[in-house]
Structure formats: C-alpha cells, structure tokens
Amino acid sequence: MEVEIKDIELFKKLMDTVGSLMQDVSLDFNESGFAVRAMDPANIAMILFDGKKGLFSKFEVDKPTKISVSLIDMNSILKFVRKDDRLKLTEAKGKLHMDVLGKNKMSFVIPLIDENYTAQKIPQLNFTAEATLLSSVVKEALKVGLTVDDSLSFTIDGHKLSLSAKSEEKEFLEELNINENKELFDLKSEGLTKSKFSIEYLSKFFVSIDPEKQVKLSMSNNYPLRLDHEFSEDAKIAMVLANRLE
C-alpha cells in the first residue's frame, strides 16, 4: 500500500481530533478511500470519518488494508509537516513509512500496532429532532457554558433551538429562532426534544471544525447526540456522543 496525502491540514485535524480521545488509531483503506471508526476507552464518544480518493495525489491500494498506529507517534511527526507539504504513507513489513515531501524531504518510520482489531459498528440510532447551524454558535456556547457547568443542554421546540447550562448558583441560556437567526439554517422536531452532553467531549470535536462552516445536530429526548460535518465533498466527519442524565 502506498498513498500520498495532498490535503495535509485536513489529515492533521482528523488525527488531532481522534488523538484527543484515544492513544491509538486504525485507518481502514480500501479502493474508494479510507475510514476511521474510533471509540474512546470510556465508551462515551465515537468518531466516524470517511475520506475519498480525492484527498490523495497518489492512491495505490490493491486490497483492504488496516493501518494501526500510535497517535502519539504519528502526531509527533505531523507537527513537522507544513501546510503545503505532501505526506506519503507506505506500509511494509510491520512498519509505516512516512515521507514528508516539500522543500526538504524528511522520512520517518514508526511501528504498526499488532492488535486484535474489529472495526467499530456505527450504532443504529433513531432521532426525533435535527438542527443545522454555524459551528461558531456551538463553539461560543461551549465556552460560555463552561463558566456555569461541565454540561451543555440542547433543546429543540418548534421553531426554536436553545443551548443552556445550569448549576446550583448559575444559569446560561441562548435561544435561536429559525425565522430570525441567520446562523440557524434548518430545524426539525417531532415535539419538545432535550438532552444534555459533556462540554469536554463536545469541545474536542469542535476544535477541528471551521467556525464559519455548518454542523448538523441529530438528537432525541435524553438520548445520544450525533454531530455531522462536511470538510469537503471528499471528507466527512461525525461524532456520536452519549448523553448525560438530567
């Protein structure tokens, strides 16, 4: 297997996001591209990523190939890769060869992890409400909410999306109306829907998301949340996050 990544910034964002949740990652390559299905050790959050061949300037994958590596090893190398560089990955004899191709060429070799790996299955969830909005709205709400509590609640009711946090002494509430707020693009609900989630885990997901891009929330009452974002037509990321009990 030999591939050459041309969108290095996107790849670094992906590895940073996964690396904030776990120490190792498995990249599943096939003839169409590659995927990541990663669950954090506490089984609270799952990252789903699908990347097409358009992300690569060279893509030679003859058969389905799993590349499992330490994210500590990989991300320590990615720090030296500049925006305009290309990154070539080659798998051979239990090693991953990483060649940074730019003004200067740097070559690294890291071990593959030999693990009993089974690709995580995407949970089948039934949602009753959806909202599509600018990610900057959620990012700001996470910052403000953290001054109140360690959880943020999402409520969808009719034409309104509310983001809130509450502790014994303090409260925070932000409301957006589909008919009034340009940051809110779409809103659907089968009735009043509310659920609460960890600000720490949400913040890890939103670190990689452009604040001026859209994110889609899918939820039900006291139920896990699914966040979906499209980096481009060739790259999509999602997080499935367990809810906190009210």
Secondary structure, DSSP 8 states (H G I E B T S, - for coil): -EEEES-HHHHHHHHHHHHTT-SEEEEEEETTEEEEEEE-TTSSEEEEEEEEGGGEEEEE-SS-EEEEEEHHHHHHHHTT--TT-EEEEEEETTEEEEEEESSSEEEEEEE----------------SEEEEEEHHHHHHHHHHHTTT-SEEEEEEETTEEEEEEE-SS-EEEEEEETTT-TTEEEEEESS-EEEEEEHHHHHHHHTTS-TTSEEEEEE-TT--EEEEEEEETTEEEEEEE--B--
